[in-house]
Amino acid sequence: MKKAIAFLISAALLLCGCAFHADEDELIVVGFSQVGSESSWRIANTRSMTETFSEQNGFELIYDDAKNKQQNQYDAIREFIQQEVDYIVLAPITETGWDGILTEAKNAGIPVIIVDRSVSVADDSLYTCKVGSDFLEEGAKAARWLESELESRGKKDVRILHLQGTRGSTSQLMRTKGLETAVAANPDWEIAAQFECDYTEAMGYEVTRDYLEKDKNINVIFSENDNMSFGAMRAMDEAGITYGKDGDVIVISFDAVRSALTECLKGNINLCVECNPLHGPRVRSLIEQLENGELPQKQSFVEETVFDCSTIKQEDIENRAY
Ligand code: AHR
């Protein structure tokens, strides 16, 4: 009788697209090593992962917050291996430094799924597959928008204050590459200064405040996430510098979380480049493919857009899940 009930539950779970595990003992165990909680984007990403990998959905999630330290990610992965999890999901802080620990996971026979940023390893069989944003395209989109914006204003020369995310992370490396490629192609563009702000509002504020004390002659803030943009905007308010649609400084921001879109609608941020954090269902779909004996695509990118302060609409904000 028990077997018949278990079979019926399994069939029902299968029909609703849930994992094929009828009782608690059969939950799929996922060890997730998260970067930290540096930004609104990251908090939305953690929520997406924890909501998706719930017991109700057939998973046991072992979550570890690395507090932005790679050594903590090594320690977490070693623990996941000892706990014999079914899958390791890694949101890597930086691109390099993964060969050794991922070899340990491979030797233990545990599939590794990379989410959000990438890893740069000599042997790409060290991970099973990867899902995240095309960060180079994000940077390039921002640069293309700036080119056309300046053209429509009849302005050529600009001095850019560049606020970078965590150095060595894919999102920083690629967004920076997108900007630097455009600067190399536009002789009248100058990067006035470049600072690492670790994707936090506090550093975006402090760095911009200190910089503006020495040099107020900037026309663009290219800020690699929304939280750093909020910090920079506060510093400009204090320094009496206007920005946004009708201001002196053009603000370009990455992520497009709801609070940034609200600032964009008000005209305080000129461009929000979307970086979508809702990876939970995407990672779940990769695990389900593996559970079904399928081999998922090695690398998949998320579709993303941009929001311009002249065209953004109230419904873009209302429809925002994060
Ligand atoms: O890797 C994605 C980046 O990490 C987001 O742009 C940033 O907000 C986050 O912390």
Residues whose N, C-alpha, C, O or C-beta is under 5 A from the ligand:
A	BS01	AHR	E38 S39 W41 R42 D116 R117 S171 Y199 E224 N225 D255 C275
